[in-house]
Amino acid sequence: MNKLTSKTERTKAFIIESTAEIFNKKGYAGTSLSDLTAATGLTKGSIYGNFENKEEVALAVFDYNYSRVSKRVLDLMDKAETFHDKLMVYAKVYKNISRAPLNHGGCPIVNTAIEADDTNNLLKDRAAKALLKWEKNLTRLIEQGINAGEFKADINIRQTALSIIALIEGGVMISRTTNDPSSMEAVVSTVEMLIDQIKK
């Protein structure tokens, strides 16, 4: 039983990893079954023997792509010594996404949010939860920075957190749409300025 479960999990992981770039670039609607079979070398039966449908694959792929970005953020945060530097990690990571995409196709949150806004509630919900988690993480970092005496006590915490997210995701979208990484660099400079401005 354990061997069977292990083999099933390995096959699922293979399908997710093999199709991650395709879903992130083409989106849910733009990714066809033939794309999945071509990327994995598996038959339709093999893919749907492990996932109920294409939507289930897309949800698993979103989680995978999002976790890769999150891991990069957390790894760099562990090395940052101040709350200011921890906030700056987001600017650094997403700046690099626009240059050499971590997920081969840009930020999975903005890609999924734009496509699934009115077409796929499950994917939209995944993207929404990721954004809310991001807001919560930023809010916590800013609050900790205030308590540590690094940041000004009178700043609007939620407004600052949401502004950082909006700038970064907007920058990713502009950079990807226009194929101009310098757009993201300009936006990241604004994010860095905003973070610098809340310092005490």
N, C-alpha and C positions, 0 to 999 in steps of 0.2 A: 504493500500500500504506500509506504513511504517512497519507494523507488518510482512508483507511478506518479505520485504527487510531485516529486522532484522533477521528473521529466516534463510534466504538464507545465510547471512553473517556469522551467527553462525555455520551453517552446513559447510560452506567453511573453517572456522577457525578450526573446529573440525577435518576435513579431513587433513588439513595441519599439525596440531599439532600431530595427530595420526600417520602420515606417515613420519614425519621429521627424526626420527632416522633411519628408514629403507632406505630412499633415501640417507642419509649421509653415511651409512655403505655399502650399496649394489651398490649405484650409479643409474643412470637413466636406463641404459641397464639391470642391474641386478635385478631391482625391477619389479616384475610382477603384473598383475592386481589382481591375487589371494593374493599377499602380501598386496595390498591396501584394499581389501575386508576383509581380516583376521584382519588387524590392526584396521579398523574402525567399523567392524560389519555391514557395509552397503553393499547394492547390487551394482553390476556394474552400473545399471541404476541410482542409487542414486548418485554415484560418478560422472558419466558422465552427470548427470543432472545439476551438479554444476560446472564442469570443462569440457572444450571441449574435452580434451584428456589427456593422461598420461603426456605429455610434459608440458602442462599448470599446472598440479599439481606440477611437478618437479620444474618449475620456481618459483611458489609460495612458495614451501618448501625451495628453496635456499634463497629467500628473508627473510623468517622467521628465518632460521638458522643463516644467516649472521647478521640479526638484533639483535639476542641474544648475539652474540659475541661483536658486536658494542656497545650494551647497557652496557655490563660489562666493556668495555674499558672506555666509557664515564663516568660511575659512579665512577670509580677509579680515573680518571683524574680530576674530580671535587674536589676530596679530596687532590690531589697533589698540593703542593705550589710552586714548581719551574718547569721550563721547562725541566730540567734534569730529575726530578721525573716523569713528565708527559710522557716523552719518555720511561722511565723505565717501565711504566704501560704495554706497549706492551709485554715486556719480561716476566713480571709477569703473565699476562693473558694467553699467549700461553704456558708458562711453565705448568700452571695448566691444560690446555687442554690436554696435553700429559699424565698427571697424572690421572685426573678425568674429562673426556671430557664434556665440557659445552653442546656440541651438540650431545653427544652420538655417536661418530664415528669420531671425530677429527675435523679439520678445514674445514668448507664447501668450502672455496675458493680453497685450494689446491686439495681437493677431486674432486670438479667439474672441475677445470682446467685440471687436468690430464686425467679424463675420457672424457671430451667433446672436447679436443684439435682438433681432426680430425673427430669427429662423430656428434656433435650437435652444430651448430653455435649459436643458441639462448642461450643455457647454457654457451657456451664459452664466449659470449658477456657479460653475467651477471657476470661471474668470472673476466673478463677483467676490467669491470667498477668498481668492488669492489677493485681490485688491484690498479687501477689508483686513486681511491678515497683515498686509504690508503697512496699511495705515496704523494698525495696532502696534506693530513693531517700531515704527517711526515715533509714534506718540510715547511709547515706553522709553525709548532712547532719549528723547527730548526731556521728558520728565526726570529721568535719571541725571541728565546733564544739568538741569536746573538745581536739583537736590545736591549735586556735587559742587555747585558754585561755578560751573563752566558757562552756563547760559543765563541770559537775562530772565528774571522771575516774572516779568509782566508780558511775555510774548504770548500770542494766541497759538497754543500748541496744535490744536486740530487744523487750523488754517495753515500753519507752517507745514505740517505733515502732508496734507492734501496738495499743497502747492508744489512740494517736492515731487510727489507722484505724478501730478498733472504735467509738470514740466518735463520730467523724464520720459513718460509715455508719449507725450506730444512730440518730443524730440525724436524718439524712435520712429514714430509714424512718419514724420516729415522726412527724416533721413532715408527711410526705406522707400517711401513713395517717390522721392526725387532722385534716389540713388546718389545722395550727396552726404557723405559722412561728416563734412564740415558743419552741416546744419546741427547735428547732434553735439558737436564740440562747442558750438555757440550756446546751445541750450544748457549744456553741462556747466559752462562758465557762469551762467545765471544761477544754477542750482548751488554752485560753490559760493557764489556771492551771498545768496540767501542764508546759507549755513553760517558763513562768516559773520553775517549781520546779527545773528542771535547770540553770538559770543558776548560774554560779560565784559 
